[in-house]
Amino acid sequence: MQRLKDKVAIVTGSSSGIGKAIALRFGAEGAKVVVTARRMALCEETADKIRKSGGEAQAIQTNVADERQVERLIEETVRRYGRLDILVNNAGVIAGGRLAETTTKAFDEVMNVNLRGTFFCCRAGFTQMKRQDGGTIINMSSVAGLQAWAGTGTYSASKHAIMALTKSLADEGRPHHIRVSAICPGGVADELVDASPEEILRSEKIDPFDVAETAVYLATLGKYSVVHQLVIDRLGADW
């Protein structure tokens, strides 16, 4: 059974890594998937893989740090499919290192993509879902959005902020039947999306398709159910 049959979903940062795994799983579950990231060629590859498996997908190049591009993404999606049911805000970057050694440029890059990008997408997606009276927004945070360690200050600050956005938007979305959740993974083998299950297992990292399955779960909850955050950590991790 296709659990997302005919649902319209946007997955940002889906040209590779966790986002690609989510886009592929959504496509397999029957969703009409908009694959979007900065690297258009890789977006096309992901969309083509969904189509070859019998699904429906469209690639739209988007830099989520640019609010006009985000607004265009939502507009083009609705123009093509008529609505937006699921928005996964996965696009993000990791940079910074120890705070005393972090440049302003590196700090700004992380905040522009991770925080501003998530904000732009949440704002535009929420506005559309409010018009149609319902939808699901899933923000990709991290275990670093719940804790912080030396060398993670900038990245962790952006992910903590995403948790605040998620909780606030979930409260605002309740009267409009808009569910907002956050997934907080740690140590994902995101570079191994196209590898074999055995290779992923040998990496001793979290399988990106486990994160994708979590996104499917959040997108298929009953009408009156919402999970505000889900932590997916490596077995035996100490934090």
N, C-alpha and C positions, 0 to 999 in steps of 0.2 A: 504494500500500500504506500502511495506517495503522500507523505504527511503534509507537504506544502504545495499540493497541486493547485496551479493557477494563481498562487500568491506572487506578488511583485516584490522583489528584494534588491536592494542596493548593498553591495559590500565594498567598502573603501579599502584601499591597499590590498586589492585581491589579485595583483599581478604575480605575487609570490607569497611564500610563507603561510602563516595562519590564515590570512585573508583568502588566499587561493584555495586552501583546504575547505574553508567555509563555503566559498562560491561553488566548488565542485559538489559538496554534499547537498547544498541547497538545490542545485540543478538536478541531482539524482533524486531528490525528494519532490520534484515536479514544479519547483518555483521558476518563474521567469526572472533570470538573474542579470543585473546590470553590474558588469565587472569594471571597476574603475581604479585608476592609480595614475602616477605621473608617467610611467613607462608604457606607452601605447602598444608597442610591439608585444610586450609580455601580457598585456591585457587581452589582446587579440588571441594569443596562444591559449589563455585560460578559457576565454569564451568559446573558442573553436573546440576545445576538449569537451566542454559541456555539450555543445551541439552534436559532436560525433557520438556522444553517449545517449543521444535521443532527447536532450533537453533543449531549452530555449535560452539564449544569452545574447547580450549586446555589450560591446566594449565602448566606454566613454572615457577619454583622457581627462583627468582632473587633478589639480593640485589643491588639496583641501585647505591649504594656508591662504588661498585666494577666495574671498567670499563670493565674488562674482562667478567664479568657476563652479563653486558649490551650488549656487542658486541655479545656474544653467544646468547642472547635473540633475537636480530635482525636476526642473521644468521639462527637460528632454525626456526623462523617465515617464513623467505623467502624460506628456504629449503622446508618447508611443504606446503606453499600456493603460492609461486612464486613471491610475491610482498608485499609491505606494503603501505596501503592507508592512514591510520589514526593512529597517535600516540598521546595518552593522557598521559602526564607526571603528574600523580596525587600523587605518593608516597611522603610522607612527615611526619615529626614529629614535635611536639610542646614541647619545653623545654626552660629552661632559667630562666624566672622570671626577677626580677630587676637586672640591669646590674652589680651593685656593689656586688651582691650576686651570680652571675652566674659563675659557675666553667668553667675552660678551657675545661674540658671534655664535659660538656653539650653544650658549644658553638660549639665545633668541631663536635659533633654528629648532631646538627641541620644543620650546613653548609655542612657536608658530605652527608647527605641524601637529604636535600631540594635543595641546590645549586649545589654541585658537581654531585649529582644524576641526576638532571634535565639537567645539562650540558652534562654529558655522554650520556644520552638518546637522547638529541637534536642532538648531533654530529653524533651519529651512525644512528639515524633515518633519519636525513637530508641527509647523505651520500647515503643511500639507495634510498631515494626519488629522489635525483638528478640523479641517474643512470636511474631511470624509468621515469624521466621528470614529476614529480608531486606528490602531496600528501598534507596532512593536519596535522599540529602539534598543539596540544592544551596543553598549560601549565597551571597548577593549581596554581594561586597566591592566593591573599586574599585581603580583604579590608585593612589588615595590610600591604599589599604591596603598598598601596597608601597613608596611614597615619601611625602614630605610637603613642602609648600611653605608659604610665608608666607600666613596667612589660612585655612589648612585644618586647624589643629592639633586642634580638637575632633573634627571629622568624621573626619579621618585617624586619630586615636587609636581611634575606635570601629571603623573598618574594619580597622586593624591587629589589633585584638583579635579581630575576626571570623575573621581568618586563623589566629590561634592556636587558637581554638575548632575551626575546621575541621580543622586538622592533628591536633589531639588526638583529636577524635571519629572521624576516619578510622582512626586507629590502634586505638581502642577498638572500632570497628565491624567490623573485619576478621574476627574469629572468628564473627560473627553474619551474615555476608554483607550487611552494610550499607555501601554506598559513600557517601563524603562528599566533596564537591568545592566549590570556590569559583570564581565567575566574577568577574573584575576588569575591568570596563569603564571607559572614560574618555570623557567628552564625548558622551553619548548624546542624540539628539533625542527624548527621552522624551515631550515635550509634543506631538509630532507623530504619535502612534500612529494617529490617525484621519485623518491627512492622506494625500495621494496619494504614491506612490513618488517622483514628480518633486519634490514639495515637500520631502520628506525629503532627497533628493539635494542640492537647492539649499542646505539648511541647513549643508552641509559638516560635519555631525556624524554619529556612528555611527547606523546604522539600528537602531531598537529591535528589529526583527524579526531582525536578525543576532544580537543577544544571545539572542533567543528560540530561534533555530535552534541556538545553542550549548547551550542548556538541553536541547533535544530530543536533541542528540548525547550529552550526558552521561547522560541518562535511558535511552538505548538501547544503551549499551556492553555488550559481552559479559559473561557471568557472572563471569569472572575478570580483568576489566580495570577500572582506575580511573584517572581523571585528577585529580590533587589540586588544580590551579589552572589557569585559562585566562585570559590577558590579552587583552582586545580593545581596542585603542587606535586613535585616529584616524590615518589615513595621514599620515606626516610629523611626527607628534607628537615633541617633544623632551623626554624625561624620563629 
